[in-house]
Amino acid sequence: MPERSLLQDAAGVAPALFRRVCGAFATGVAVAAVTGRDGKPHGLTVNSFTSVSLHPPLVLVCVGRKAATHGPFSTAAHFAVNFLDESQRELSERFASSHPRRFEGLSWQAGETGAPLLDGALGVLECETWRRMDAGDHTIFLGFVKGARVRGGRPLIYFSGQYRRLDGA
Ligand SMILES: Cc1cc2nc3c(=O)[nH]c(=O)nc-3n(C[C@H](O)[C@H](O)[C@H](O)COP(=O)(O)O)c2cc1C
């Protein structure tokens, strides 16, 4: 019998069930990154990336308001989204951890917008921050895509709280 929840109060679905059901939606994994006012790179692992519009080319990422990276994101004029390759699981773990200097020892460069681009990423989008919207405990950052590049490879996948790989099919 599938688990379900009836809306019984204004608070909405129970958080644990909400997380579990959202986890049933398989996604890629990305590192969203900005150059802060301090001139340093800041980034975090996200799977909230969504492509939104073709004309104009818009994408979004959602960043938790409690995330340390939220501050640099809120003041940055540009951000990059680095789609991770299946070989970059450790990068995903690093950018989702409390690692104090996440870019240390990594191979990366500033893109044309100044946003940090990770070498080896499956694809990269460079965006101008177009809108910021409060959304509960997250902020939605809508980006106007100014630059993009893609290379062959296989994506890192996140499903049901675990990293996965595409099988050979
Ligand atoms: C697969 C995966 C996807 C994640 N997606 C998001 C996301 O979309 N938005 C977000 O705010 N945090 C997301 N997180 C959690 C952040 O990466 C994590 O909280 C990170 O430590 C925040 O770093 P900061 O506090 O230094 O900014 C995700 C974590 C994982 C492992």
The ligand as an ORCA input file, in Angstrom:
! r2SCAN-3c Opt
* xyz 0 1
  C      22.603     15.655     -3.349
  C      22.437     16.919     -2.543
  C      21.624     17.943     -3.007
  C      21.468     19.125     -2.285
  N      20.688     20.128     -2.789
  C      20.580     21.307     -2.133
  C      19.845     22.388     -2.714
  O      19.287     22.291     -3.809
  N      19.784     23.551     -2.010
  C      20.398     23.702     -0.791
  O      20.296     24.786     -0.209
  N      21.103     22.697     -0.221
  C      21.211     21.508     -0.880
  N      21.948     20.492     -0.343
  C      22.580     20.681      0.963
  C      23.835     21.567      0.883
  O      24.744     21.112     -0.096
  C      24.521     21.553      2.257
  O      23.599     21.974      3.225
  C      25.749     22.402      2.303
  O      26.530     21.980      3.405
  C      25.459     23.867      2.492
  O      26.718     24.481      2.637
  P      26.925     25.938      3.258
  O      26.194     25.989      4.570
  O      28.418     26.072      3.422
  O      26.410     26.910      2.265
  C      22.121     19.287     -1.036
  C      22.933     18.247     -0.555
  C      23.096     17.075     -1.300
  C      23.988     15.989     -0.777
*
